[in-house]
Amino acid sequence: MARRSRRTFTAAFKATVVLDLVAGNTTPAEGCRKHQLSPTLVAVWKATLLERLPTVFQADDRRAAEADRVAELERRVGRQALELSAPKKVSPRAGGMPPTGGRS
């Protein structure tokens, strides 16, 4: 007898099924029947959602902090580039204008 392979479900599919349950659009039995899922599996998905729900908006805070850090690093790099370019314009060795004003 051939062994049945396990089905895999995308995160979007799991979210759709669980959100229908949480929003009250379908009952757990209806959702399981409609998608041919085990009630235990749907319960695990729902528990996982409810467990991770408080962390959903933490990503926004993290992105804001990262954006602030990137902006600060860009300011530092710009400042350092400006500091490095100033001596090059003055010094004849660093590729600036020769002391004769460009005449040979």
C-alpha positions as CSV (number, residue, x, y, z in Angstrom):
1,M,0.0,0.0,0.0
2,A,1.4,3.4,-1.0
3,R,2.0,5.8,1.8
4,R,0.1,9.1,1.6
5,S,2.4,12.1,1.6
6,R,1.8,14.9,4.1
7,R,0.2,18.1,2.9
8,T,1.9,21.3,3.5
9,F,0.1,24.6,4.0
10,T,1.3,28.1,3.3
11,A,1.3,30.7,6.1
12,A,-1.2,32.7,4.1
13,F,-3.6,29.7,4.0
14,K,-3.2,29.1,7.7
15,A,-3.9,32.7,8.5
16,T,-7.0,32.7,6.3
17,V,-8.4,29.7,8.1
18,V,-7.7,30.9,11.6
19,L,-8.9,34.5,10.9
20,D,-12.2,33.1,9.6
21,L,-12.5,31.2,12.9
22,V,-11.4,34.1,15.1
23,A,-13.7,36.6,13.3
24,G,-16.6,34.3,13.7
25,N,-17.2,33.9,9.9
26,T,-17.1,30.1,10.3
27,T,-17.3,27.7,13.1
28,P,-14.3,25.3,13.7
29,A,-16.3,22.4,12.4
30,E,-17.3,24.3,9.2
31,G,-13.7,25.4,8.6
32,C,-12.4,21.9,9.1
33,R,-15.0,20.4,6.8
34,K,-14.5,23.1,4.1
35,H,-10.7,22.7,3.9
36,Q,-10.6,19.0,4.9
37,L,-8.5,19.7,8.0
38,S,-8.2,18.0,11.3
39,P,-9.8,19.9,14.2
40,T,-6.6,19.3,16.2
41,L,-4.5,20.9,13.5
42,V,-6.7,24.0,13.3
43,A,-6.6,24.3,17.1
44,V,-2.8,24.2,17.0
45,W,-2.8,27.0,14.3
46,K,-5.2,29.1,16.4
47,A,-3.2,28.6,19.6
48,T,0.0,29.6,17.7
49,L,-1.7,32.8,16.3
50,L,-2.9,33.8,19.7
51,E,0.5,33.1,21.3
52,R,2.4,35.2,18.8
53,L,-0.2,38.0,18.4
54,P,1.4,40.4,20.9
55,T,4.7,40.3,18.9
56,V,3.0,41.4,15.6
57,F,3.5,45.1,16.2
58,Q,7.0,44.8,17.7
59,A,8.4,44.7,14.1
60,D,7.2,48.3,13.6
61,D,9.2,49.4,16.7
62,R,12.2,47.5,15.5
63,R,12.1,49.0,12.0
64,A,11.8,52.5,13.4
65,A,14.9,51.9,15.6
66,E,16.8,50.5,12.7
67,A,15.9,53.5,10.5
68,D,17.2,55.9,13.2
69,R,20.4,53.9,13.4
70,V,20.9,53.9,9.6
71,A,20.3,57.7,9.5
72,E,22.9,58.3,12.2
73,L,25.4,56.1,10.4
74,E,24.8,57.9,7.1
75,R,25.4,61.2,8.8
76,R,28.7,59.9,10.3
77,V,29.8,58.6,6.9
78,G,29.0,61.9,5.2
79,R,30.9,63.8,7.9
80,Q,33.9,61.6,7.5
81,A,33.8,61.9,3.7
82,L,33.7,65.7,4.1
83,E,36.6,65.6,6.5
84,L,38.7,63.4,4.2
85,S,38.0,65.5,1.1
86,A,39.1,68.8,2.6
87,P,42.8,67.9,3.0
88,K,42.9,66.4,-0.5
89,K,42.0,69.8,-2.0
90,V,44.7,71.6,-0.2
91,S,47.6,69.0,-0.3
92,P,49.6,68.7,-3.6
93,R,50.5,65.1,-2.8
94,A,46.9,64.0,-2.3
95,G,45.9,65.0,-5.8
96,G,45.1,68.6,-5.2
97,M,46.2,71.6,-7.3
98,P,50.0,71.9,-7.6
99,P,51.6,75.0,-6.0
100,T,52.1,76.5,-9.5
101,G,48.4,76.9,-10.1
102,G,48.2,74.0,-12.6
103,R,51.0,75.3,-14.9
104,S,53.9,73.1,-15.6
